[in-house]
Amino acid sequence: LFRGVFIRFFMQPNIIFIYWTAIGAHYIRSKFNLRDIFAFFVVILVVCLLYTSYDAQNQKRNTFVSDYGHWVVEPLPPNTILLAKGDLVCNSIIYLQICEG
């Protein structure tokens, strides 16, 4: 649980890296007039990334949030008012209310 919350904060530096990479790629493309070759390379790169990491990133069968929400709510008696704090607890219960009724 802690690792899942903690790892989200490592995404922010990647945004800065991607921004500067895009500026550099735009500069190289405009400097050397490689528009068609550059577009082909980007498409090939995206396809390769999807092919190599799709299975690892596919969360289609991940039911952790739903299971955790059921685990929190099921032992409660009917018409209970639940006071909760924290992302995982609150979001899993909100998910159950909105998506599963």
C-alpha positions, 0 to 999 in steps of 0.5 A, a space after each residue: 500500500 505504501 509503495 503504491 502511494 509513494 511511487 506516484 510522486 516519481 511521475 512528476 520529474 518525468 513530465 519535465 524530462 518529457 517536456 525538454 525531450 520534446 523541445 530537443 526533438 522539435 529543434 533537431 527536426 526543424 534544424 535538419 529538415 527530417 520531417 518524414 523520417 522523424 515522424 516514421 521514427 516516432 511511430 516505430 518507437 511508440 509501436 515498439 513501446 506498446 509491444 514490449 510493455 503492454 502485458 506488464 502495464 495491462 491492468 484489465 483484470 486488477 480488482 484490488 480497489 473493488 476487493 478492498 472496498 468490499 472488504 471495508 464495507 461488508 462487515 458494516 451493519 446496514 445504514 451505517 455512517 462510515 468516517 474514513 480517511 485516506 486515498 485508498 479507503 475513500 476512493 475504493 468506497 466511492 468506486 463501489 458507490 458509483 460503479 457497482 451501486 
